[in-house]
Amino acid sequence: MPELSTTYLGLKLKHPVVASASPISKKLDGIKRLEDAGASAVVMYSLFEEQITHDSLALDHFLNRGTDSFSESLTYFPDLDNYNVGPEEYLGLIEKARKTVDIPIIGSLNGVSAGGWVDFARKIEEAGAHALELNTYYLATDPELSSAELEDNYIELVRTVSSSIKIPLSVKLSPYFTALPHLAKRLGEAGARGLVLFNRFLQPDLDIETLEVVPNLQLSTPSELRLPLRWVAILYGRIAPDLALTSGVHSAQDVLKAMMAGAKVTMVASELLHNGVSRLTSIVKDVESWMDEFEYLSIEQMQGSMSQRSVAEPAAFERANYMKALQSFDAKNIL
Ligand SMILES: Cc1cc2nc3c(=O)[nH]c(=O)nc-3n(C[C@H](O)[C@H](O)[C@H](O)COP(=O)(O)O)c2cc1C
């Protein structure tokens, strides 16, 4: 039997298929079902900065920049009292989960400013979470805000949170950075033990009849795997934090690719929401069968074997890939 175990954020996990943050973890029953299906760890759905701070309506200057004033943007937020459960319930759920399941529970905070709300990270730790994932979802719309300033803000946030807790911290990032490896390195230096690649930026749609901007959540498709796969392969071995791959993991093949690129774990949400939590069981089983068939002894042996550092043609992950891809299309002679 191949050895499926992996380590992530210093946690020993029985295999690399982790349940990503999703509504499934909003209830104790969902967390229990994830454990029963064999998830090696669960990332809780996120608690939002706005949920913690909305009493005072005081976010720091960073959120106030740009064309929208904070109060204007707040009117668009879902009714915060009814959005997810509140901060106290969130902590209560982590406590209950710790008493009910044996797999690691990773708390999740979604925020962008290093405001007073980061104390909440400590409360998540006290509630018993094994680790904390910080989801940084900020869209820069202000032409006066430079990428350097934005990145400094992230670094400050990570430094503040990581220095206020003892449990390991991971950072879930968007793919839209100009020089991702540099930022990834700095995040590691600021205290991130792991990077979760990537957040899916859900793009709004336009309703041309009602003239409304409508939120539009579509579950991921397997083709979305390519983006995090490429970046995991590029970052593997170059930066200190562990790499977790999320977005587009729907099958055992996807998990295996992520491992070969250099991820420590994969995080799955859409597949479980679409086909049920029990898919997790079959994905893990299929990973094991594939490894058996291809005579891999362990996940560890596989990790990074197809990273940019290991492959015969490192340029395949860079600009040359673009040219080759175009060439291969032309070669099909379908025009
Ligand atoms: C309905 C839904 C709710 C989600 N809620 C959260 C959340 O609260 N916090 C978070 O960090 N990610 C959240 N995600 C993102 C997932 O954790 C995951 O990173 C993303 O969907 C990509 O993985 P996938 O392709 O397996 O869906 C959510 C995704 C979906 C589909």
The ligand as a MOL file (V3000), in Angstrom:
LIG
                    3D

  0  0  0     0  0            999 V3000
M  V30 BEGIN CTAB
M  V30 COUNTS 31 33 0 0 0
M  V30 BEGIN ATOM
M  V30 1 C -20.0270 28.2470 -2.2130 0
M  V30 2 C -18.5850 28.5190 -1.8710 0
M  V30 3 C -18.2720 29.1350 -0.6750 0
M  V30 4 C -16.9350 29.4210 -0.3550 0
M  V30 5 N -16.6350 30.0180 0.8330 0
M  V30 6 C -15.3460 30.2890 1.1210 0
M  V30 7 C -14.9990 30.9100 2.3410 0
M  V30 8 O -15.8360 31.1860 3.2090 0
M  V30 9 N -13.6780 31.1850 2.5470 0
M  V30 10 C -12.6990 30.8660 1.6490 0
M  V30 11 O -11.5240 31.1220 1.9020 0
M  V30 12 N -13.0000 30.2590 0.4910 0
M  V30 13 C -14.2900 29.9750 0.2200 0
M  V30 14 N -14.5920 29.3570 -0.9590 0
M  V30 15 C -13.4920 29.0310 -1.9030 0
M  V30 16 C -13.0940 27.5560 -1.7610 0
M  V30 17 O -12.5870 27.2940 -0.4810 0
M  V30 18 C -12.0480 27.1740 -2.7940 0
M  V30 19 O -10.8040 27.7780 -2.4960 0
M  V30 20 C -12.4250 27.5590 -4.2150 0
M  V30 21 O -13.7910 27.3150 -4.4730 0
M  V30 22 C -11.5800 26.8050 -5.2230 0
M  V30 23 O -11.6620 25.4360 -5.0260 0
M  V30 24 P -12.6590 24.5080 -5.8970 0
M  V30 25 O -12.2420 24.6010 -7.3090 0
M  V30 26 O -12.4710 23.1240 -5.3190 0
M  V30 27 O -14.0450 25.0180 -5.6690 0
M  V30 28 C -15.9100 29.0590 -1.2640 0
M  V30 29 C -16.2460 28.4130 -2.4610 0
M  V30 30 C -17.5570 28.1330 -2.7790 0
M  V30 31 C -17.8610 27.4440 -4.0650 0
M  V30 END ATOM
M  V30 BEGIN BOND
M  V30 1 1 1 2
M  V30 2 1 2 3
M  V30 3 2 2 30
M  V30 4 2 3 4
M  V30 5 1 4 5
M  V30 6 1 4 28
M  V30 7 2 5 6
M  V30 8 1 6 7
M  V30 9 1 6 13
M  V30 10 2 7 8
M  V30 11 1 7 9
M  V30 12 1 9 10
M  V30 13 2 10 11
M  V30 14 1 10 12
M  V30 15 2 12 13
M  V30 16 1 13 14
M  V30 17 1 14 15
M  V30 18 1 14 28
M  V30 19 1 15 16
M  V30 20 1 16 17
M  V30 21 1 16 18
M  V30 22 1 18 19
M  V30 23 1 18 20
M  V30 24 1 20 21
M  V30 25 1 20 22
M  V30 26 1 22 23
M  V30 27 1 23 24
M  V30 28 2 24 25
M  V30 29 1 24 26
M  V30 30 1 24 27
M  V30 31 2 28 29
M  V30 32 1 29 30
M  V30 33 1 30 31
M  V30 END BOND
M  V30 END CTAB
M  END
